[in-house]
Amino acid sequence: MMIQIDLENKKDKGVYTLIMNLAKGINLKVGCLGSLKFKKGWYVYTGSALGSGGLVGRVQRHLKKDKKCFWHIDYFLESKYSSIKVVIYAKSNKKYECKIIKEITNLNAKPIKGFGASDCKEACKSHLYYMMNDLNDIVKKILDAYNNLGLNANFYFLDNKK
């Protein structure tokens, strides 16, 4: 599946948030975190794409189901019950993921302890959060978080049926 990220240069770097749905509660082994229990519902994951592949490369990797699990999010996305529904992103050459995470923690979101934060230098509890809002409300709140930081956020709804 190709994502239509609106960038002048496909190698543009930045920050992104995946809004994902988990269709069923599951127990999942997540690398060194071990077995974790995930409730059915909405999850948001924020990361940086500052490497050579940029935003397009990183998000395209997340969209693939058949890949070697390297990051914690890979294990979550590998599940047949998980699907990315919305991608929110902004171009930047600076690392903003932890600043966005701090905004998300103020949204009554529940952190999945340690998930995606093993190399975090800002002491984030997690980079994956469970949210009990409906999808449109989550999108609005995450866009507001980007805007609060002065980032020009864009978003893309994916049409996947999981």
C-alpha positions as CSV (number, residue, x, y, z in Angstrom):
1,M,0.0,0.0,0.0
2,M,1.4,3.4,-1.0
3,I,0.8,6.3,1.3
4,Q,0.2,9.7,-0.2
5,I,2.4,11.8,2.0
6,D,2.4,15.3,0.5
7,L,6.1,16.2,0.4
8,E,8.2,18.1,-2.1
9,N,11.0,15.7,-1.5
10,K,10.3,12.0,-0.7
11,K,13.4,12.0,1.5
12,D,12.0,14.9,3.8
13,K,12.6,14.1,7.4
14,G,10.1,14.7,10.2
15,V,7.9,13.4,13.0
16,Y,4.8,11.2,12.6
17,T,2.0,9.7,14.6
18,L,0.3,6.5,13.7
19,I,-3.3,6.1,14.8
20,M,-4.1,2.4,14.9
21,N,-7.0,0.2,15.7
22,L,-6.7,-3.1,17.5
23,A,-9.8,-5.1,16.5
24,K,-9.4,-7.6,19.4
25,G,-7.7,-7.7,22.7
26,I,-4.5,-9.7,22.5
27,N,-1.4,-10.8,24.4
28,L,1.7,-10.1,22.4
29,K,5.4,-10.7,22.9
30,V,7.2,-7.5,22.2
31,G,10.9,-8.0,22.0
32,C,12.7,-7.3,25.3
33,L,9.5,-6.0,26.9
34,G,8.2,-9.6,27.0
35,S,4.5,-10.4,26.9
36,L,2.1,-7.5,27.0
37,K,-1.7,-7.4,27.2
38,F,-3.4,-5.0,24.7
39,K,-7.0,-4.1,24.9
40,K,-9.2,-3.8,21.9
41,G,-9.4,-0.1,20.7
42,W,-7.4,2.9,19.5
43,Y,-3.6,3.3,19.9
44,V,-1.3,6.2,18.9
45,Y,2.4,5.8,18.3
46,T,4.7,8.7,17.7
47,G,8.2,8.4,16.1
48,S,10.8,10.4,14.3
49,A,11.9,9.8,10.7
50,L,15.3,11.6,10.6
51,G,17.2,8.9,8.7
52,S,18.0,8.6,5.0
53,G,14.5,7.1,4.1
54,G,12.7,10.1,5.6
55,L,9.0,10.2,6.4
56,V,7.9,8.3,3.4
57,G,10.4,5.4,3.9
58,R,9.6,5.1,7.6
59,V,5.8,5.1,7.2
60,Q,6.0,2.7,4.3
61,R,8.0,0.3,6.5
62,H,5.3,0.5,9.2
63,L,2.6,-0.3,6.6
64,K,4.3,-3.6,5.6
65,K,3.0,-6.7,7.4
66,D,5.9,-8.9,6.2
67,K,9.1,-7.5,7.8
68,K,11.7,-8.4,10.3
69,C,10.6,-7.1,13.7
70,F,13.2,-4.5,14.8
71,W,11.3,-1.8,16.8
72,H,8.6,-2.4,19.4
73,I,6.0,-1.1,17.0
74,D,6.9,-3.8,14.5
75,Y,5.6,-6.4,16.9
76,F,2.3,-4.6,17.4
77,L,1.8,-4.0,13.7
78,E,2.6,-7.6,12.8
79,S,-0.6,-8.7,14.5
80,K,-3.4,-9.6,12.2
81,Y,-5.7,-7.6,14.5
82,S,-3.9,-4.3,14.2
83,S,-4.2,-1.8,11.4
84,I,-3.0,1.8,10.8
85,K,-6.0,4.0,10.1
86,V,-4.5,7.5,10.1
87,V,-1.0,8.9,9.7
88,I,-0.3,12.4,11.0
89,Y,3.1,13.9,10.1
90,A,5.1,17.1,9.9
91,K,8.4,17.9,8.2
92,S,11.2,18.8,10.5
93,N,15.0,18.2,10.8
94,K,14.7,18.3,14.6
95,K,13.5,15.5,16.9
96,Y,9.9,16.4,18.0
97,E,8.6,12.9,19.0
98,C,9.1,13.4,22.8
99,K,7.5,16.8,22.7
100,I,4.5,15.4,21.0
101,I,4.4,12.5,23.5
102,K,4.3,15.1,26.3
103,E,1.3,16.7,24.6
104,I,-0.4,13.3,24.2
105,T,0.1,12.5,27.9
106,N,-2.2,15.4,28.7
107,L,-5.0,13.9,26.6
108,N,-6.2,11.3,29.1
109,A,-4.2,8.6,27.2
110,K,-2.8,5.5,28.9
111,P,0.9,4.8,28.2
112,I,2.0,1.2,27.4
113,K,4.9,1.3,29.8
114,G,8.3,1.3,28.1
115,F,6.9,0.7,24.6
116,G,9.1,2.4,22.0
117,A,10.9,4.4,24.6
118,S,13.9,2.2,25.4
119,D,16.3,4.6,23.8
120,C,14.3,7.8,24.8
121,K,16.5,10.5,26.2
122,E,13.6,12.6,27.5
123,A,12.4,9.9,30.0
124,C,9.1,9.3,28.2
125,K,7.0,6.5,29.8
126,S,6.1,5.3,26.4
127,H,5.7,6.2,22.7
128,L,2.6,4.1,22.4
129,Y,-0.7,5.2,24.1
130,Y,-4.1,3.7,24.4
131,M,-6.9,6.2,23.8
132,M,-10.6,5.7,24.6
133,N,-11.9,8.5,22.3
134,D,-13.5,8.0,18.9
135,L,-11.3,8.3,15.8
136,N,-12.3,11.8,14.8
137,D,-11.7,13.1,18.3
138,I,-8.2,11.4,18.4
139,V,-7.2,12.9,15.0
140,K,-8.3,16.4,16.2
141,K,-6.4,16.1,19.5
142,I,-3.2,14.9,17.8
143,L,-3.4,17.6,15.2
144,D,-3.8,20.1,18.1
145,A,-0.7,18.6,19.8
146,Y,1.3,19.2,16.6
147,N,-0.1,22.7,16.2
148,N,0.7,23.6,19.9
149,L,4.4,22.9,19.0
150,G,4.2,25.1,15.9
151,L,4.4,22.2,13.6
152,N,2.6,22.3,10.3
153,A,0.8,18.9,10.5
154,N,-0.7,17.0,7.7
155,F,-2.7,13.8,7.9
156,Y,-3.7,10.9,5.7
157,F,-6.6,8.4,6.3
158,L,-5.8,4.9,5.1
159,D,-8.5,2.8,3.6
160,N,-7.7,-0.5,5.1
161,K,-10.4,-2.9,6.2
162,K,-8.9,-4.5,9.3
